[in-house]
Amino acid sequence: MVEYNDLIFEISRPGRVGYSLPESDVESIDLESKLPKHLIRDEEDAADLPEVSELQLVRHYTALSNKNHGIDNGFYPLGSCTMKYNPKINEDIARLPGFSRIHPYQQPETAQGALELLYNLQEELAVITGMDAISLQPSAGAQGEWTGLMMVKAYHEKNGENRKKVLVPDSAHGTNPASASVAGFETTTIPSNKDGLVDLEELKKYLDSDTAALMLTNPNTLGLFETEIEEIAAVVHEAGGLLYYDGANANAILGKTTPGAMGFDIVHLNLHKTFTTPHGGGGPGAGPVGVKENLIPYLPVPRIEKDGEKYVLNSNYPLSIGRVKGYHGNFGILVRAYTYIRTMGTEGLRQVSEGAVLHANYLRKRLEEHFDSPYTQLCKHEFVLSGSRQKKLGVRTLDMAKRLLDFGYHPPTIYFPLNVEEGLMIEPTETESKETMDAFADAMIQIAKEVEENPDIVLDAPHTTVVGRLDEVQAARKPVVRYTKEKDSEKEKQTVKS
């Protein structure tokens, strides 16, 4: 059977259009005087786009959207990414005309409501993180990391030091060493101990006068709380370094503790994780950065401040690392996050972390009998299993992830963290029901049994998705990233024949 959206080019007919616009009353522009000639298309070089009606176009994109997996249509236990429900009230508030129709180049006097919201969000996030000041500019967690590390560099340089080394644990997110490298630092990996936590004694061996910072996630990427965090903070500070908090896992600590209370100097938050703003597809995101008092002078500018009854943008901070994002971050995302915080309140945010931790431990207990569990202590918001037992039977973690698609679930994160062989990192979040978690656990248990009794059904999966098992080596080395009529026509013939 040929899928409708496979034919979007083939159903094209000359003269079909999906829109009708009035004749332009704007004087035409002489493109040749504005653009280099080689960038201007002529009639013979016109873009070869399909000519279809509005109805055909709507059906095409609707068909595509129905094939996508998202948090609104299925369980999404992607460990370390906190793929939880996005409340629709957030969308309603972000679309209010006062927020959606303003322009970033407006004078601050004409956007006081928006600035008030941003100022209040800064204050709320400062309390949530235990920091003294917040910048909302960074537009992603990774950019928040880079922003924090640039402040680390500026801080040490102001103190007359040229520290070059950033320490990261072996369970760290890959963005940690990447951000450090982009910021001009060298990275050193700190090994975990047998309990999956930072090895304090090993850490001490790496701390010296060249250490700029230690980057940590707490709870860490294994979903385990660093019980020696106060000792870790003390030895890092004693060496003259700073302690950086990767906020990817903040969903586990809301209302319970703060990075500030643990001894961290800098923190970034992923609003598209903990604070329910849309997540996936590359953005838009938001990665606000918070700092303790000694680092406030280095925050990005302009800073949003309150001057009497007015809200102003202040760039008069000579030690600032400067602007890190055009305009003031992804404003619509910030509106959504603020709506969530105000909707939940203090007690609601505390219940978020309690629910997330309860759900993760419930699911872990249901599954640990059927998969290897490298760490058996209580977890926080997520946990990591290993598919090593199944690998010995000839079935990889990747195969089980593919099979899970047949049950309508997005697979958990696999092969991460790198220090767990055949890892399966699962985060159910607080927003899922017991029924959903039980159904997911039942599917995982069934797959584990299939590996023992009928491995071929797992090795050949997925069976029910629009696209089956790909040749991943070819897909990586020779990706097909654009449509060509010749290839698609041949594909259509083959599909029809089958």
GIGICOR-V568555 format. One record per run of one state. SS is the DSSP state (alpha for helix, beta for strand, coil for the rest). FROM is the first residue (numbers start at 1). TO is the last residue. If there is no record, write none. Layout:
<<SS;FROM;TO> <SS;FROM;TO>>
This chain:
<<coil;1;3> <alpha;4;7> <coil;8;30> <alpha;31;34> <coil;35;36> <alpha;37;39> <coil;40;42> <alpha;43;45> <coil;46;53> <alpha;54;67> <coil;68;75> <beta;76;76> <coil;77;77> <beta;78;78> <coil;79;87> <alpha;88;94> <coil;95;96> <alpha;97;100> <coil;101;107> <alpha;108;110> <coil;111;111> <alpha;112;129> <coil;130;132> <beta;133;135> <coil;136;140> <alpha;141;158> <coil;159;164> <beta;165;169> <coil;170;173> <alpha;174;182> <coil;183;185> <beta;186;190> <coil;191;191> <beta;192;192> <coil;193;197> <beta;198;198> <coil;199;199> <alpha;200;206> <coil;207;210> <beta;211;216> <coil;217;228> <alpha;229;238> <coil;239;241> <beta;242;247> <coil;248;249> <alpha;250;252> <coil;253;258> <alpha;259;262> <coil;263;265> <beta;266;269> <coil;270;288> <beta;289;291> <coil;292;292> <alpha;293;298> <coil;299;302> <beta;303;307> <coil;308;309> <beta;310;314> <coil;315;330> <alpha;331;367> <coil;368;371> <beta;372;372> <coil;373;382> <beta;383;386> <coil;387;387> <alpha;388;391> <coil;392;396> <alpha;397;407> <coil;408;409> <beta;410;410> <coil;411;412> <beta;413;414> <coil;415;422> <beta;423;426> <coil;427;433> <alpha;434;453> <coil;454;454> <alpha;455;459> <coil;460;471> <alpha;472;477> <coil;478;484> <alpha;485;497> <coil;498;498>>
